[in-house]
Amino acid sequence: MCAAIAKPVLYTYFRSSCSWRVRIALALKGIAYDSAPVNLVNGGQQLSPEFQAVNPMKQVPALKIDGITLSQSLAIIEYLEETRPNPRILPQDPKKRAQVRMISDHIVTGIQPLQNLSVLQQMGEKKLEWAQRCISSGFEALEQILKKTAGQYCVGNEVTMADLCLVPQVFNAERYKVDLTPYPTIRQINKALLELESFQTSHPSRQPDTPPELKA
């Protein structure tokens, strides 16, 4: 008899934008998984020896799947794309695929790390101002890029990895009270994506570890 295939386990935090990207990918591809919440704030569970054994970087997400453990959201998403390619979230056209990766990297490396929890904890009373400045600066560039690449979504009319990165970052912008008025393309794409079931079910307000007062 064949051994049973273990269900994937996602180490996640409800408000982590990196985790949300992966949750969207799992939802889009119809991959059932078990959620293993890691509280990054109260208790700092990411610092525990148990979690460091899962991810030595002490960050979420981490995904146990197919007998391996992966960290870093884009690496996880690309693995899911390579092993479970339907529906596709990386275009077959090389130019569009490059644009998707460009936009994803712009958000994942150029905006999000500057306003994540570990950075803001060091900013003290200036953390809101810092987050607003970093996000606004990144969005100014992103708006110009999306004006050239967007259709209904970030690149054309199909949901791609870039969209998985965009929605959590807009959520962060709204959380930190960034004025989104100057970014009509970003707002339009975000609105369209939030109408999709995979983006709704993966939303921070609908996770097992979402505090009751923040539940949808």
N, C-alpha and C positions, 0 to 999 in steps of 0.2 A: 504494500500500500504506500502511496505517496504521503509524505509528511504534510501536515496542514500548513498553509501559507499564513504566516503571522500577519495580523492586521497592522498597518502602519500606526506609529505613535508620533504625534506632533507635540513637542514641548513648546508652549505658547504663553503669551500674556495677552489679555483681552485688548489692551490699548496699544500694544506694540505694532507699529506700522510694518515692520519687517515680517512679523508673524502674520499680519493680515494679508500681505501679498501671497504668502504660501497658502493660507486658508482659501483665498479666492481661486488659486490654481487647482487646489484639491477639489473644490466645489465645481469648477468648470469642467473638470475631467471626470467627475462622478466617482472620485476615489473616497471610499469610506475609511475613516481613521478614528483612533481614540485620542482624545485630547488630554494632555498632561500639563495642567496650568502651572506656571512658575511665577510667583508673585515677585515682581521686580522692586516693589516699593516697600510694602509692609513685611519686614522680616528679611528682605533681600535674599530670597531663596536661590537666586542665581549664583550666590557666593558660596553655597554649601558644597562640601566635598562630594556629595552624591551627584549634584548637577555638574560640577566641574569634570566628573568622570564621563559625563555625556558630552559636554562641550567645554573644553579647557578655556575658551574665550569668555566664558561666563555670560553668554548672551543667548537670547532667543531670536529666531526659532532654531530648533534642531528637529530633524525628522529621522526616525528609525524606520527603514523601509528596505525590503529585499535583502535583509541580512547585513545592512550597513547603516551607519549613522552619519547624516549629512548636516552641516551647518551652513550659514550664509544663504540668505533668501534666494538670490539669483542662481546660485549653484544648485539649490534644491529645485527651483522651478525649471531650470534647463535639464536636470536629470529626469524630472517628470515628463518633460516634453520629448526627450529622447526615448524613454521607455514606454510612454503612454501617449502617443502623438495625436490622439483624437479627443476633443477637437484641437486643432493646431493653434498655438499661441505665438509661434514664430513663423512669419511668412516664408514661403518657399522662394520668393524673389529675393536675390541677394541684396539689392539696394534697399528694399523695404525692411529686410531682416536687420541690416546695418542700422537703419533709422530707429527701429525698435530698440536695439541694444544701446544706441546713442542716448535716446530719451531715458531709458531705464537707468543707465549709468549717471546721467545728469542728475536724476533725482536721488538715486541710491548712494552715490558717492559725493555729489556736489551740493546737496541740500540737507538730506536727512541726518547725516552724521553730525552736522554742526548744531543741530537743535535736539539731539537725543538726550535721554535722561542723564547719562554720565557727564555730558558737557554742561547741561543746565544746572546740575547740582553744584558746579563750581562757580557759577555766575552770581550766586547770591541774589540780592535785590534787583539786579539788572537782567535776570534770566528772561523775563517777558520781552524786554526791549531787544535783547540779543536774538531771541528766537524770531521775532518779527523782522528784524533786519536781515537775518540769514535767509529766511523763507522768501521775503520780498525780492531780494537780490536774485535768488535762483529763479523765481517765477517770472521776473522781467525777461530773462533770457529764454526760459521755457516757452513763454507766450509767443515769442518771435519764431521759435522753432516749430511750434505746433501750427502756426498759421500756414506753414509751408507743407506740413506732412498730414494734417488732420483731414479726415472725412467726418463720419459720424463719431469716430473714436480717434485715438492719438495718431495712428497711422492707417489711413483709409477707413473702411467700413467694417472691419473685422476686429474683434477683441484680441489684443496682443499683450505680451508681457509688459509693455510700456503702460498700458491701462491699469494693470495690477499694481504698478508703482505709483501711478498718478493719484488714484482715489485716496489711499491712506495719507498721502502727503497733503492733499487738500483738507482732509479731516484734521490733520495737525495744524494747518494754517488757520482753520476756523477755531480750533481750540485755543490758539494763541492770539486770537482776535486780529488777524491780518486782514486788512482791507483788500478784498478780492475784486473790487470794481475795475481796476486797471487790466484785469486778465479775463476778458470775455470768452476767449477760446477755451481756456482752462475750465471756466465755470460751465460752459455749455457741454463739454465732453464729460465732466464729472457728473452733471445732472443726468445725462443719458446713461451713463454706466450704473448709476445708483438705482436705475429702474430695472436692472437685470437681477434675477433671483440669486445668482452666485455671489454677487456683491452684497446683497441684502442679508443672506444667511451667514455670511462670513463677517458681518459688521461687528465692531466692538460692543455694540449694545445687545448682542444676541449670543454671547459666548457663555460657556458654563461658569467661568470665573468672573463674569461681569457683576459688580456690586448691585444689589437690588435697586438702589436709587438711580442707577444708570441704565437699567434694563429697558428695552423698547416695549 
